[in-house]
Amino acid sequence: MRRFSLLTLLKEATNAHQGWGRQWRAPEPKVGYDAVIVGGGGHGLATAYYLAKEHGMRNIAVLEKGWIGGGNTGRNTTIIRSNYLYDESAAIYEHALKLWEGLSQELNYNVMYSARGVMMLAHNVHDVQSFKRHVYANRLNGVDNEWLTPEEAKEFCPPLNISKRLRYPVMGAALQRRGGTARHDAVAWGYARGADAMGVDIIQNCEVTGIRRGLSGAVEGVETTRGFIRTPRIGVVAAGHTSVIMEKAGVRMPLESFPLQALVSEPVKPVFPCVVMSNAVHAYISQSDKGELVIGAGTDQYVSYSQQGGIHIATHTLDAICELFPQFTRMRMLRNWGGIVDVTPDRSPIIGKTPVQGLFVNCGWGTGGFKATPGSGHVFAHTIAKGEPHPIAAPFTMDRFRTGRLIDEAAAAAVAH
Ligand SMILES: Cc1cc2nc3c(=O)[nH]c(=O)nc-3n(C[C@H](O)[C@H](O)[C@H](O)COP(=O)(O)OP(=O)(O)OC[C@H]3O[C@@H](n4cnc5c(N)ncnc54)[C@H](O)[C@@H]3O)c2cc1C
């Protein structure tokens, strides 16, 4: 693999950029692997990368039914933050945020992580109390988060309307300055390129259609649209399709799948300096480097595998955005789309072993898993390689829905992007 550097860039500039070559191979599946990852999103590719890099497992494959990054990784609004309430959540999201900070250097690939600050607006007394509680809890965990008055919030984000006559007036905000955005598909590509260079087979257009188990109950391999592949370890990282795949091994998951939408405006010059989220009105917004306003909505209220959400959800979101930022009222929306998110009852992920020997699962990131990509892959790789959960992943077992040790970010945040 050719490294990106100033020297190679200059060289290629004189060569019309003809010499870069493919960034990863397109191998045929082998008969068997030491481990197989199902799902070529950011989480699956990160898992493969850390399996190869930190645990020396090179004879592994990532199987993707479409193209890598074509699932939620390529559909999300790229908000990154770690200011979650509970200790377990703060630990895993902060682990991810620390990895984000050095990821471009680690992968030698520009993932365009931009720590432009994520500001979460409070619109009522409950929001104020809840966000202040987050600020205090985060500080105890060494996670940066600070409280801003409405005037300070406007100073940080000048387009914000802080008039007191709004239906949802801004009563303050919690700001995580290290929060921000990254380029979603670059994350998938960067991990794919790094994993491929260490010998990992990334196999696209290869759908897993079954999981074969032996007489002992342990996994023996996966049935795919490109034939049977033998393996003693399977890591399922398939976001909205986790339940479907796990059912093939006879495991019923505590998950519901919902469509979640996002939309972008026509591109304009830089007008929006940070990320703003409003949980109460269910809208969040940032500006991409291309100039589009990137806007996200809440989930539809009904379960579905459709990758389009209800139009009323997007309309409601745009109403809220126009009230908070009246100058955007005249802008046109360019396109919208949806992704299928898998949601657990406490809105925290499941990472770990399953009742089936050799079968591991990483899912339930719901509306907020992009920010976790590096940390999730890192701890899941450890879990697969060692057969035991990484200490940071240990609380996120499936078993918590039996024991009652929930990590209730649903009640804590109302929304988790
Ligand atoms: C509109 C929207 C906005 C969001 N905004 C944010 C945000 O701002 N911040 C944030 O942190 N998170 C956000 N999220 C959530 C985030 O996108 C996801 O949690 C995260 O991307 C999940 O990554 P993944 O790699 O697990 O899933 P995916 O990227 O979905 O990867 C799973 C892959 O599995 C593949 N697959 C499925 N079934 C099979 C099969 N049978 N065989 C082989 N492959 C299969 C799929 O094709 C897919 O590529 C948002 C999600 C959506 C939809």
The ligand as an ORCA input file, in Angstrom:
! r2SCAN-3c Opt
* xyz 0 1
  C     -29.978      9.319      9.361
  C     -29.020      8.860     10.412
  C     -28.336      9.812     11.161
  C     -27.437      9.412     12.157
  N     -26.708     10.363     12.791
  C     -25.741     10.003     13.666
  C     -24.892     10.989     14.234
  O     -25.003     12.182     13.943
  N     -23.939     10.573     15.114
  C     -23.776      9.273     15.456
  O     -22.930      8.972     16.290
  N     -24.547      8.298     14.879
  C     -25.515      8.624     13.993
  N     -26.300      7.665     13.391
  C     -26.106      6.255     13.762
  C     -24.908      5.646     13.046
  O     -24.988      5.896     11.661
  C     -24.830      4.150     13.283
  O     -24.971      3.847     14.648
  C     -23.486      3.600     12.819
  O     -23.126      4.112     11.564
  C     -23.565      2.090     12.759
  O     -22.401      1.636     12.115
  P     -22.281      0.120     11.679
  O     -20.966     -0.032     11.055
  O     -22.639     -0.727     12.839
  O     -23.506     -0.042     10.683
  P     -23.652      0.047      9.041
  O     -22.776      1.142      8.542
  O     -25.076      0.083      8.797
  O     -22.969     -1.306      8.659
  C     -23.643     -2.539      8.717
  C     -23.424     -3.228      7.403
  O     -23.937     -4.545      7.486
  C     -24.334     -4.896      6.185
  N     -25.202     -6.079      6.242
  C     -26.477     -6.148      6.705
  N     -26.951     -7.388      6.563
  C     -25.949     -8.121      6.024
  C     -25.833     -9.493      5.634
  N     -26.838    -10.368      5.767
  N     -24.652     -9.914      5.089
  C     -23.596     -9.066      4.946
  N     -23.673     -7.767      5.282
  C     -24.830     -7.298      5.818
  C     -25.029     -3.646      5.684
  O     -25.120     -3.629      4.264
  C     -24.148     -2.547      6.245
  O     -23.201     -2.058      5.324
  C     -27.227      8.034     12.415
  C     -27.922      7.068     11.655
  C     -28.796      7.472     10.655
  C     -29.517      6.450      9.847
*
